[in-house]
Amino acid sequence: MQKLTLELPEPLFQQLTRIAELTAQPLESLALQSITGNLPPSVENLPLEMQAELSKMQLLKINQLLEIAHSQVSEIHSDRHQYLLERNQQSELSETEYQELQDLGKIVDRMMLTKAHAWAILRWRGYPIPTLDELPPEA
């Protein structure tokens, strides 16, 4: 553990003190919980091959993050992925098609992880996150 001394504005200190009393938590624990819950998203537990790319997203502007957050897999990739998934359920894939399904799955997974990270950064910056009903349907 490392020790950190902070100077807080009086209203913030009073607010933390009241919450600590109401929740029967030590002030230090509440402050640590508040700091931990408000850090930017970490990439440490993400796939190693994506960590550098996702870390760089911290430097992007809001409009760039929104573009990533709203991005979708191309219709061609999406249609092909769906077709291969259906054929795979019927055990009708060749080895080549199975490999293609695996590759397309990685593309889709990578995009979903990138989008989720963009939304996490936007949330950390205070951008309002839309509800599921407000999001456009995935292609």
GIVENRA-V424101 format. One record per residue. N is the residue number from 1. RES is the residue in one small letter. SS is DSSP state (2 for helix, 1 for strand, 0 for the rest). PHI is phi as a letter, one per 20 degrees, with the letter a starting at -180 (* if undefined). OMEGA is omega in whole degrees, 0 to 359 (999 if undefined). Layout:
BEGIN
n = <N & N>
res = <RES & RES>
ss = <SS & SS>
phi = <PHI & PHI>
omega = <OMEGA & OMEGA>
END
This chain:
BEGIN
n = <1 & 2 & 3 & 4 & 5 & 6 & 7 & 8 & 9 & 10 & 11 & 12 & 13 & 14 & 15 & 16 & 17 & 18 & 19 & 20 & 21 & 22 & 23 & 24 & 25 & 26 & 27 & 28 & 29 & 30 & 31 & 32 & 33 & 34 & 35 & 36 & 37 & 38 & 39 & 40 & 41 & 42 & 43 & 44 & 45 & 46 & 47 & 48 & 49 & 50 & 51 & 52 & 53 & 54 & 55 & 56 & 57 & 58 & 59 & 60 & 61 & 62 & 63 & 64 & 65 & 66 & 67 & 68 & 69 & 70 & 71 & 72 & 73 & 74 & 75 & 76 & 77 & 78 & 79 & 80 & 81 & 82 & 83 & 84 & 85 & 86 & 87 & 88 & 89 & 90 & 91 & 92 & 93 & 94 & 95 & 96 & 97 & 98 & 99 & 100 & 101 & 102 & 103 & 104 & 105 & 106 & 107 & 108 & 109 & 110 & 111 & 112 & 113 & 114 & 115 & 116 & 117 & 118 & 119 & 120 & 121 & 122 & 123 & 124 & 125 & 126 & 127 & 128 & 129 & 130 & 131 & 132 & 133 & 134 & 135 & 136 & 137 & 138 & 139>
res = <m & q & k & l & t & l & e & l & p & e & p & l & f & q & q & l & t & r & i & a & e & l & t & a & q & p & l & e & s & l & a & l & q & s & i & t & g & n & l & p & p & s & v & e & n & l & p & l & e & m & q & a & e & l & s & k & m & q & l & l & k & i & n & q & l & l & e & i & a & h & s & q & v & s & e & i & h & s & d & r & h & q & y & l & l & e & r & n & q & q & s & e & l & s & e & t & e & y & q & e & l & q & d & l & g & k & i & v & d & r & m & m & l & t & k & a & h & a & w & a & i & l & r & w & r & g & y & p & i & p & t & l & d & e & l & p & p & e & a>
ss = <0 & 0 & 0 & 0 & 0 & 0 & 0 & 0 & 0 & 2 & 2 & 2 & 2 & 2 & 2 & 2 & 2 & 2 & 2 & 2 & 2 & 2 & 2 & 0 & 0 & 0 & 2 & 2 & 2 & 2 & 2 & 2 & 2 & 2 & 2 & 2 & 2 & 0 & 0 & 0 & 0 & 0 & 0 & 0 & 0 & 0 & 0 & 2 & 2 & 2 & 2 & 2 & 2 & 2 & 2 & 2 & 2 & 2 & 2 & 0 & 0 & 2 & 2 & 2 & 2 & 2 & 2 & 2 & 2 & 0 & 0 & 0 & 0 & 0 & 2 & 2 & 2 & 2 & 2 & 2 & 2 & 2 & 2 & 2 & 2 & 2 & 2 & 2 & 2 & 0 & 0 & 0 & 0 & 0 & 2 & 2 & 2 & 2 & 2 & 2 & 2 & 2 & 2 & 2 & 2 & 2 & 2 & 2 & 2 & 2 & 2 & 2 & 2 & 2 & 2 & 2 & 2 & 2 & 2 & 2 & 2 & 2 & 2 & 2 & 0 & 0 & 0 & 0 & 0 & 0 & 0 & 2 & 2 & 2 & 0 & 0 & 0 & 0 & 0>
phi = <* & d & d & c & d & d & d & d & f & g & f & f & f & f & f & f & f & f & f & f & f & f & e & l & d & f & g & f & f & f & f & f & f & f & f & g & f & d & f & f & f & e & d & g & e & e & g & g & f & d & f & f & f & f & f & f & f & f & e & f & e & g & f & f & f & f & f & f & f & e & f & c & f & g & f & f & f & f & f & f & f & f & f & f & f & f & f & f & f & e & l & d & e & f & f & f & f & f & f & f & f & f & f & f & f & f & f & f & f & f & f & f & f & f & f & f & f & f & f & f & f & g & f & f & e & n & f & f & e & f & f & g & f & e & f & f & f & f & f>
omega = <174 & 180 & 179 & 177 & 181 & 170 & 182 & 172 & 183 & 180 & 179 & 178 & 179 & 179 & 178 & 180 & 179 & 180 & 179 & 179 & 181 & 183 & 180 & 177 & 173 & 181 & 181 & 179 & 179 & 179 & 178 & 178 & 179 & 179 & 181 & 182 & 183 & 175 & 175 & 181 & 181 & 177 & 187 & 182 & 180 & 180 & 184 & 183 & 181 & 187 & 181 & 180 & 182 & 177 & 181 & 180 & 178 & 183 & 184 & 177 & 182 & 182 & 177 & 178 & 178 & 178 & 178 & 183 & 182 & 182 & 180 & 175 & 180 & 181 & 179 & 179 & 182 & 180 & 180 & 179 & 180 & 179 & 181 & 176 & 180 & 179 & 179 & 178 & 179 & 181 & 182 & 182 & 171 & 178 & 179 & 179 & 178 & 178 & 177 & 177 & 178 & 180 & 178 & 177 & 178 & 178 & 180 & 180 & 181 & 180 & 180 & 178 & 179 & 178 & 180 & 180 & 177 & 178 & 180 & 178 & 178 & 179 & 180 & 179 & 177 & 179 & 180 & 181 & 181 & 174 & 179 & 180 & 180 & 180 & 176 & 179 & 179 & 177 & 999>
END
